[in-house]
């Protein structure tokens, strides 16, 4: 064995890729969530890009959420960087909201649970969600994505992917 210090056998908690994995749950490292809460006010476009990078490391779909929409505008090549009080308030709110959603939204893919694959497209980006039903409740005869978006806790994302599509003003 080349690296015996990395070999773990019979542990109750395994640390892997920024997450603690236990028998029936996964949760992110507290230090990574704290890094989001402690992120300093952006002073330039590089800091805004760093903010997007940090949130995407913790939850790969947050660059597409409404929490990040005001900051995505700053990424456009034709936009001059200007941080104001309104952005600061939104920034502080986004940090606590993102951490709360990350803490709630980490689910493990289970081969036997029902799945829903949902796609999305808009002017600002494209993406998809792989959702799984995480309860023992009876199935409902409704569009699954709308249930999840309306806050049905039985459908949880297990994987998402997104791409931002910046508009440059060129037609």
N, C-alpha and C positions, 0 to 999 in steps of 0.2 A: 504494500500500500504506500503510495507516494506521499499522501498528506493525512496522516492518522488524526491530526487535530480537528479535521473537518468531518470525520466520521462520527455519526450520532446513532446510537442504538437504544431503543426503549424510552426515549424522552417523551414527556407529556406535552411539551411545547417545542415546536421547531421554528427557528427563525429562518425565513427564506424570502429573498427578493423584496425586502421591505415590509414583510408581513409575519405575524406570529400565527402559526398553524397549530390548532389543537384538534382533538378527535372530530368534533362536529361543527367547527367554526373557524373563521379566519378574521383577523383584525390587524389593522396597520400598526406599525411601530409608533408609539406616542411621540418620539422625538421628531418624526416626519410631520405629524400633525402640528406639533409645536412650531416647526419651521414655517408652516403656512401662517399660523397665528402671529409669529414674530417678524414676518417679512416686512421690511422697511418700505416706506413710501417711495414709489418710483420717481427718479429724478430725470430720466431720459428714456428713449425708446429701448435701449439695451436692458434697462431694469424692467420694463414692461414685458419684453420677451422672456426675461428670467422668470417673471411671475407666471407667465403661461407655461413655461417649461416645468416649474415646480408643481403647479396644479396638475399638469398632464402626467407627471411621474406618479403622483398619488392616485389620480383617477383620470383615466385616459379620455373621458368624455367631457370634462368640465370646460374645455376651450369653446365648446359649442353651446353652453348654457346661457341663460339670461343674465346670470351673475357676471359673466365675462364680456357681455356685449358692449358695454361702454368702453372697455379697454381694448377690444378688437378694433374699434375705430382708430385708435392710436397707432395701430400696426400698418395702416394703409400708407403707401409711399407718398401720397399727395397730402397727408395730414401732418401739420406741424405739431410737435409735442407741446402740450400745455396742460399742466395739472392744476385743477382748481378745487375749491372747497366741496363742490358737488361730487367730483370724482373721488375725493378723499373719503367722504361719507360712504359712497358706494363700495369703495375699496375695503374699508373696515367691515362693513356688513357682509361683503362677499367672503372675507376670510372666515368668519364664524359660520356662515351658511355652508361653505364648502367643507369645512371640517365636520360639521354635523352630518352632512350627506355622506361623506366618506365613512364615518363611523357607522352609519346605519346601512350603507349600501354594499358592503362586501359580502358576497355570497359565493359559495363553491358550486361548480357545475356538478350535477348528479345525473348519471346515465339513465335513471329510471323515472325522473320527474318530467312532467310535460314541458315542452319548450314552445317559444314563440320567437320567430325571427322577424324583426321589423326594420324597415329601411326608412330613411328620411332624406329629403333634399330641400334646400332653400337657396335663396340668393347668396347667403353667407357661408354655406357649407353643405357637405354631404356626410352621411354616416349610417351606422346600423346598430341595433341592440339585439343581443341574444338574451331573452328573458326565460326564467323558469318559475314554475309555480312552487312556492315554498310554504305549503300548508296541506292539510288533509281535508280541506273543504271540497264540496262537490263542484264539478266544472260548471261554469256559467255559459249560456249560449249568447255571448256578446263578443265584440271585437276585443281581442286580448290587449292590444296596445292601448286602446282607450281606457281600459280598466286600470292599467299600470299608470298612465298619465293622470288619471283622476285620483290617484292615491290608494288604489287597492294594494294593500301590503302583501298579498299572497303572490303577486308577480314581481320578481326581483331581477335586476340585470346581473348576469354572470359574466358577460363580455360585451364590450362596445368598441367601436372604432369610428373615428371621424377625421375629416379634413376640412380646414378652413379654406374658403375660396374668396380671396380678397379682390375687391373690385378696384381697378386702378383708374377708372374714368376713361379708359380707352375703349372705343366702340368698334 
